[in-house]
Amino acid sequence: MENFLAFLGRFWELLARRVDSFLMAAALAIVGVGLVTLFSASDQSIARVTSQALSLGFALVLMWIVANVAPQQLSRAALPLYAVSVLLLVAVALGGTMVNGSRRWLNLGIGRFQPSELVKVALPLMLAWYFQKHEGRVRFVDFIVAAVLIALPVWLIKRQPDLGTALMIGASGIFVLYLAGLSWKIMAGLAVLAAAAAPLIWPHLHDYQQERILTFIDPARDPLGTGYHSTQASIALGSGGVIGKGWLNGTQTHLDFLPERHTDFIFAVFGEEFGLIGAVVLLVLYLLLIGRALVITANASTLFTRLLAGSITLMFFAYAFVNMAMVSGLLPIVGVPLPLVSYGGTALVSLFVGLGILMNVQANRKLIKT
C-alpha cells in the first residue's frame, strides 16, 4: 500500500511539473462555469456537454505537453506551424465544409477542424520568432515584413467569411508589433488612416456585416431582423437582474428567443440565470487569469518568450472583452466566442495550448534576486 501511495505521489508530481497552479485554477474555474452554462444553453444536452468535456481532456493533455517542452523547441516550431496553418486556411478556401453560409472547417472524418483556431497560436509564435531573430537590430522594414505575416492569414480568414476571428487574430499580431517596439504614434497614425479609408472598405464588406454595423448605430432599425440577436441578448441580460432567475430557469434561453446561445451568446444565458452577481464573479475569474498571465509576461527571460506570452495574454483579454461588450450591446455583433466558456472543441484546445505556452514561459522565467 505504501509503495502504491508513493507511486501515486511521484505520478502526481510528474503531472504537476511545470504546471502553474494559479493559472490552472483560474482556467478550470472558468471552464466549470462554461460547462454548467452550456448544459442549460443546450437544453440540457448531455451529448454536447460530454463532447466539450472530452475536448477539455484532450486540451489538458496538449497543455501539459506544451508546458514541458523546451522554449527552444517552441521557437523551432514557429515557422513550420505558421506555414501549416496558412496551408490549412488555403485548403479551407478550396474545399472546406460549408456551414450556415460560411466555409470555415475541414472535415477530418472523425470530426471538423477549424484551422483559424490554429492561427491563434501559430501567428504569435511566428512573430515572436521573427523579432527574436532580429533582436537588437529591429528596423522599420522588419515591422513591414511582420505586417505581411499578419495580413496573409487575416485575409484568408476574412474570406471565409469570419470577420470577428480575422479582427481578433489581427489584433493578436498587432499586440506583438507593439510589444516589439513599434511606436504607438505610428500605430495611432495607422488607425487614423484606417478610419479615413472606411468608405473604401465599406463596399467590400458582406451585406450582413454592413447590416450589423448599421444596426449597432441604430438598434431599432430592424429589431426582428439584423437587430434580433442584440435585442434578445440585452433582454436576457437585463431580465437576470442582480441575482438571476436561477440555473435552468432562463426564459429567453428556454423559450428559444436567444439565438446562438451555446456559442457567441452564452454570456447572455449566464447573465440571465446568474444575474449581475454571477457576471461579476466570472469577470473576476477572467481578471485573475489575465493578471497572472501579465505577471508571467513581465518575468519572461527572453524577447521571444516575452512577446509570445504578452500576445497570448492580450488575446485572452481581447476575446473576453469583445464578447462581453458585443453581448451587452456596446460593440457590433462580430461573432467572437467567450474564451473557455463558449462551446467549441477546437477553440478550447487552442486556448489551453496558449495556457501551456504561458506555463512554459513561467517555468523558464528569469531569476529575480530578493
C-alpha positions as CSV (number, residue, x, y, z in Angstrom):
1,M,0.0,0.0,0.0
2,E,2.8,2.4,0.9
3,N,4.5,1.6,-2.4
4,F,1.3,2.3,-4.3
5,L,0.8,5.6,-2.5
6,A,4.4,6.5,-3.2
7,F,3.9,5.7,-6.9
8,L,0.8,7.9,-7.0
9,G,2.8,10.7,-5.3
10,R,5.5,10.5,-7.9
11,F,2.9,10.3,-10.7
12,W,1.2,13.4,-9.4
13,E,4.5,15.3,-9.2
14,L,5.2,14.4,-12.8
15,L,1.7,15.6,-13.9
16,A,2.0,18.8,-11.8
17,R,5.5,19.5,-13.1
18,R,5.8,22.9,-14.8
19,V,2.0,23.5,-14.4
20,D,1.2,26.9,-12.9
21,S,-1.4,26.2,-10.2
22,F,-2.8,29.7,-10.1
23,L,-3.3,29.9,-13.9
24,M,-4.7,26.4,-13.9
25,A,-7.2,27.0,-11.1
26,A,-8.5,30.2,-12.8
27,A,-8.8,28.5,-16.2
28,L,-10.6,25.4,-14.8
29,A,-13.0,27.6,-12.8
30,I,-13.9,29.4,-16.0
31,V,-14.3,26.2,-17.8
32,G,-16.5,24.9,-15.0
33,V,-18.7,27.9,-15.4
34,G,-18.8,27.2,-19.1
35,L,-19.9,23.5,-18.7
36,V,-22.7,24.4,-16.2
37,T,-23.9,27.2,-18.6
38,L,-23.6,25.0,-21.6
39,F,-25.9,22.4,-20.0
40,S,-28.6,25.0,-19.7
41,A,-27.9,26.7,-23.1
42,S,-28.1,23.4,-25.0
43,D,-31.4,22.4,-23.4
44,Q,-29.7,20.0,-21.0
45,S,-27.9,18.1,-23.8
46,I,-25.7,15.5,-22.1
47,A,-24.1,14.8,-25.5
48,R,-23.0,18.4,-26.1
49,V,-21.6,18.7,-22.6
50,T,-19.8,15.4,-22.9
51,S,-18.3,16.5,-26.2
52,Q,-17.0,19.6,-24.6
53,A,-15.6,17.7,-21.6
54,L,-13.8,15.3,-24.0
55,S,-12.3,18.2,-25.8
56,L,-11.2,19.6,-22.4
57,G,-9.4,16.3,-21.6
58,F,-7.6,16.4,-24.9
59,A,-6.8,20.1,-24.4
60,L,-5.3,19.4,-20.9
61,V,-3.0,16.8,-22.4
62,L,-1.8,19.2,-25.1
63,M,-1.4,21.9,-22.5
64,W,0.8,19.7,-20.3
65,I,3.0,18.6,-23.3
66,V,3.5,22.3,-24.4
67,A,4.3,23.3,-20.9
68,N,7.0,20.7,-20.7
69,V,8.9,21.2,-23.9
70,A,12.0,23.4,-24.1
71,P,11.5,27.0,-25.2
72,Q,14.0,26.4,-28.0
73,Q,11.6,23.7,-29.4
74,L,8.7,26.2,-29.3
75,S,10.9,28.6,-31.3
76,R,11.9,26.0,-33.8
77,A,8.2,25.1,-34.3
78,A,7.2,28.6,-35.2
79,L,7.9,28.7,-38.9
80,P,6.6,25.2,-39.8
81,L,3.5,25.7,-37.7
82,Y,2.8,29.1,-39.3
83,A,3.3,27.5,-42.8
84,V,0.9,24.6,-42.0
85,S,-1.7,26.9,-40.6
86,V,-1.7,29.1,-43.8
87,L,-1.8,26.0,-46.0
88,L,-4.8,24.7,-44.0
89,L,-6.6,28.0,-44.5
90,V,-6.0,27.7,-48.2
91,A,-7.4,24.2,-48.0
92,V,-10.5,25.6,-46.4
93,A,-10.9,28.1,-49.1
94,L,-10.6,25.4,-51.8
95,G,-12.7,22.7,-50.3
96,G,-13.7,23.4,-46.7
97,T,-17.1,22.4,-45.2
98,M,-19.9,24.9,-45.6
99,V,-22.0,25.6,-42.5
100,N,-24.6,28.4,-42.3
101,G,-23.1,30.1,-45.3
102,S,-19.5,30.1,-44.1
103,R,-16.7,27.9,-45.2
104,R,-14.5,27.7,-42.0
105,W,-14.0,24.0,-41.3
106,L,-12.1,21.0,-42.7
107,N,-13.9,17.6,-42.3
108,L,-11.4,15.1,-40.9
109,G,-13.8,12.2,-40.9
110,I,-14.0,11.8,-37.1
111,G,-14.9,15.5,-36.7
112,R,-14.5,19.0,-38.0
113,F,-11.4,21.1,-37.5
114,Q,-11.3,24.9,-37.7
115,P,-7.8,26.0,-38.9
116,S,-8.3,29.6,-37.8
117,E,-8.0,28.4,-34.2
118,L,-4.5,27.1,-35.0
119,V,-3.6,30.5,-36.3
120,K,-4.3,31.9,-32.8
121,V,-1.2,30.1,-31.6
122,A,0.8,30.0,-34.9
123,L,0.8,33.7,-35.6
124,P,2.1,35.0,-32.2
125,L,4.8,32.2,-32.3
126,M,5.9,33.2,-35.8
127,L,6.1,36.9,-35.0
128,A,7.9,36.3,-31.7
129,W,10.4,34.1,-33.5
130,Y,10.9,36.7,-36.3
131,F,11.6,39.5,-33.9
132,Q,13.9,37.3,-31.7
133,K,16.0,36.6,-34.9
134,H,16.4,40.4,-35.3
135,E,16.8,41.3,-31.6
136,G,18.9,44.4,-31.1
137,R,18.7,45.5,-34.7
138,V,15.0,45.7,-35.5
139,R,14.4,48.1,-38.4
140,F,11.2,49.6,-39.7
141,V,11.3,47.1,-42.6
142,D,11.0,44.3,-40.1
143,F,7.7,45.7,-39.0
144,I,6.6,45.8,-42.6
145,V,7.5,42.1,-43.0
146,A,5.6,41.3,-39.8
147,A,2.6,43.2,-41.1
148,V,2.6,41.0,-44.2
149,L,2.8,37.9,-42.0
150,I,-0.3,39.1,-40.1
151,A,-2.2,40.2,-43.2
152,L,-2.0,36.8,-45.1
153,P,-3.9,34.7,-42.6
154,V,-6.2,37.6,-41.6
155,W,-7.2,38.0,-45.3
156,L,-7.8,34.2,-45.7
157,I,-10.0,34.1,-42.6
158,K,-11.9,37.2,-43.6
159,R,-12.8,35.5,-46.9
160,Q,-14.5,32.5,-45.2
161,P,-16.2,34.9,-44.1
162,D,-15.3,35.2,-40.4
163,L,-14.7,38.9,-39.8
164,G,-14.7,38.5,-36.0
165,T,-12.0,35.9,-35.8
166,A,-10.0,37.8,-38.5
167,L,-10.1,41.0,-36.4
168,M,-9.1,39.2,-33.2
169,I,-6.2,37.4,-34.9
170,G,-5.1,40.6,-36.5
171,A,-5.2,42.3,-33.1
172,S,-3.0,39.5,-31.6
173,G,-0.4,40.2,-34.3
174,I,-0.6,44.0,-33.6
175,F,0.0,43.3,-29.9
176,V,3.3,41.6,-30.9
177,L,4.3,44.6,-33.0
178,Y,3.6,47.0,-30.1
179,L,5.5,44.8,-27.6
180,A,8.4,44.5,-30.1
181,G,8.8,48.3,-30.0
182,L,6.6,49.8,-32.8
183,S,5.8,53.3,-31.7
184,W,2.3,54.0,-30.5
185,K,2.3,57.2,-32.6
186,I,2.8,55.1,-35.7
187,M,0.0,52.8,-34.6
188,A,-2.3,55.7,-33.9
189,G,-1.5,57.2,-37.3
190,L,-2.3,53.9,-39.0
191,A,-5.6,53.7,-37.1
192,V,-6.5,57.2,-38.3
193,L,-5.7,56.1,-41.9
194,A,-7.8,53.0,-41.5
195,A,-10.7,55.2,-40.2
196,A,-10.2,57.6,-43.2
197,A,-10.3,54.6,-45.5
198,A,-13.6,53.3,-44.1
199,P,-15.6,54.5,-47.1
200,L,-13.3,52.4,-49.4
201,I,-13.5,49.4,-47.1
202,W,-17.3,49.5,-46.7
203,P,-18.2,48.2,-50.2
204,H,-16.0,45.1,-49.6
205,L,-17.9,44.1,-46.5
206,H,-20.6,41.4,-46.9
207,D,-24.2,42.6,-46.7
208,Y,-24.8,41.0,-43.3
209,Q,-21.6,42.7,-41.9
210,Q,-22.8,46.1,-43.2
211,E,-26.2,45.4,-41.6
212,R,-24.6,44.6,-38.2
213,I,-22.8,47.9,-38.2
214,L,-25.9,49.9,-39.2
215,T,-27.9,48.0,-36.5
216,F,-25.3,48.8,-33.9
217,I,-25.6,52.5,-34.7
218,D,-29.4,52.3,-34.7
219,P,-30.6,49.2,-32.8
220,A,-34.3,49.9,-33.5
221,R,-33.9,49.9,-37.3
222,D,-34.6,46.2,-37.7
223,P,-35.5,44.6,-34.3
224,L,-36.8,41.4,-35.8
225,G,-34.1,41.0,-38.4
226,T,-30.5,42.1,-38.1
227,G,-31.1,43.6,-34.7
228,Y,-32.7,40.5,-33.3
229,H,-29.5,38.9,-31.8
230,S,-28.5,42.1,-30.0
231,T,-32.1,42.9,-28.8
232,Q,-32.6,39.4,-27.3
233,A,-29.2,39.4,-25.7
234,S,-29.9,42.7,-24.0
235,I,-33.4,41.4,-22.8
236,A,-31.8,38.3,-21.4
237,L,-29.1,40.2,-19.5
238,G,-31.5,42.7,-18.2
239,S,-34.1,40.2,-17.1
240,G,-31.5,38.4,-15.0
241,G,-31.4,41.3,-12.5
242,V,-29.0,41.2,-9.6
243,I,-29.2,37.5,-8.6
244,G,-30.6,36.0,-11.8
245,K,-33.5,33.7,-12.5
246,G,-31.7,30.6,-11.4
247,W,-29.9,27.8,-13.2
248,L,-32.1,26.2,-16.0
249,N,-34.7,28.9,-15.4
250,G,-33.8,31.4,-18.1
251,T,-36.9,32.2,-20.1
252,Q,-35.1,33.9,-23.0
253,T,-33.0,30.8,-23.3
254,H,-35.5,28.0,-22.8
255,L,-38.3,29.6,-24.8
256,D,-35.8,29.8,-27.8
257,F,-35.8,33.6,-28.1
258,L,-32.0,33.8,-27.7
259,P,-30.0,32.6,-30.8
260,E,-26.6,31.1,-30.9
261,R,-26.9,30.7,-27.1
262,H,-24.3,27.9,-26.7
263,T,-21.6,29.7,-28.7
264,D,-21.4,33.5,-29.2
265,F,-24.2,34.5,-26.9
266,I,-23.6,32.1,-24.0
267,F,-22.7,35.1,-21.7
268,A,-26.3,36.2,-22.1
269,V,-27.5,32.8,-20.9
270,F,-25.2,33.0,-17.9
271,G,-26.2,36.6,-17.1
272,E,-29.9,35.7,-17.3
273,E,-29.6,32.8,-15.0
274,F,-27.0,34.0,-12.5
275,G,-27.5,37.8,-12.7
276,L,-25.2,40.6,-12.0
277,I,-23.5,38.8,-9.2
278,G,-22.7,35.8,-11.4
279,A,-21.4,38.1,-14.1
280,V,-19.1,39.9,-11.6
281,V,-17.7,36.6,-10.4
282,L,-17.0,35.5,-14.0
283,L,-15.3,38.8,-14.7
284,V,-13.2,38.5,-11.6
285,L,-12.1,35.0,-12.7
286,Y,-11.0,36.4,-16.1
287,L,-9.1,39.2,-14.3
288,L,-7.3,36.7,-12.1
289,L,-6.3,34.7,-15.2
290,I,-5.2,37.7,-17.2
291,G,-3.4,39.3,-14.2
292,R,-1.4,36.1,-13.6
293,A,-0.6,35.9,-17.3
294,L,0.7,39.5,-17.1
295,V,3.0,38.6,-14.2
296,I,4.3,35.7,-16.3
297,T,4.9,38.0,-19.2
298,A,6.8,40.5,-17.0
299,N,9.1,37.8,-15.8
300,A,9.8,36.2,-19.2
301,S,13.5,35.5,-19.7
302,T,13.9,36.3,-23.4
303,L,12.4,38.6,-26.1
304,F,10.8,35.6,-27.7
305,T,9.0,34.4,-24.6
306,R,8.0,37.9,-23.6
307,L,6.5,38.7,-27.0
308,L,4.7,35.3,-27.1
309,A,3.4,35.5,-23.5
310,G,2.3,39.1,-24.0
311,S,0.4,38.4,-27.2
312,I,-1.4,35.4,-25.7
313,T,-2.3,37.3,-22.6
314,L,-3.7,40.3,-24.5
315,M,-5.6,37.8,-26.8
316,F,-7.4,36.4,-23.8
317,F,-8.3,39.9,-22.7
318,A,-9.5,41.0,-26.2
319,Y,-11.7,37.9,-26.7
320,A,-13.3,38.2,-23.3
321,F,-13.8,42.0,-23.6
322,V,-15.2,41.9,-27.2
323,N,-17.6,39.1,-26.5
324,M,-19.0,40.6,-23.3
325,A,-19.2,44.1,-25.0
326,M,-20.9,42.5,-28.0
327,V,-23.5,40.7,-26.0
328,S,-24.1,43.8,-23.8
329,G,-24.7,46.0,-26.9
330,L,-21.5,48.1,-26.5
331,L,-19.9,46.7,-29.7
332,P,-21.4,45.5,-33.0
333,I,-22.1,41.7,-33.4
334,V,-18.9,40.2,-34.8
335,G,-19.2,36.5,-33.9
336,V,-16.5,36.2,-31.2
337,P,-16.9,33.4,-28.7
338,L,-16.3,33.8,-25.0
339,P,-12.9,32.1,-24.2
340,L,-13.1,28.9,-22.2
341,V,-16.9,29.2,-21.9
342,S,-18.4,29.0,-25.4
343,Y,-19.0,25.6,-26.9
344,G,-16.3,24.5,-29.4
345,G,-13.7,21.8,-29.1
346,T,-11.1,23.4,-31.5
347,A,-11.3,26.7,-29.7
348,L,-10.9,25.1,-26.3
349,V,-7.8,23.2,-27.4
350,S,-6.2,26.3,-28.9
351,L,-6.8,28.3,-25.7
352,F,-5.3,25.6,-23.5
353,V,-2.3,25.3,-25.8
354,G,-1.9,29.1,-25.2
355,L,-2.1,28.5,-21.4
356,G,0.5,25.7,-21.8
357,I,2.8,28.3,-23.5
358,L,2.3,30.7,-20.6
359,M,3.2,27.9,-18.2
360,N,6.3,27.1,-20.2
361,V,7.4,30.7,-20.0
362,Q,6.7,30.8,-16.3
363,A,8.8,27.6,-15.7
364,N,11.7,29.1,-17.7
365,R,11.4,32.6,-16.2
366,K,14.3,34.8,-15.3
367,L,15.6,34.6,-11.7
368,I,14.8,37.6,-9.6
369,K,17.2,38.4,-6.7
370,T,15.5,39.2,-3.4
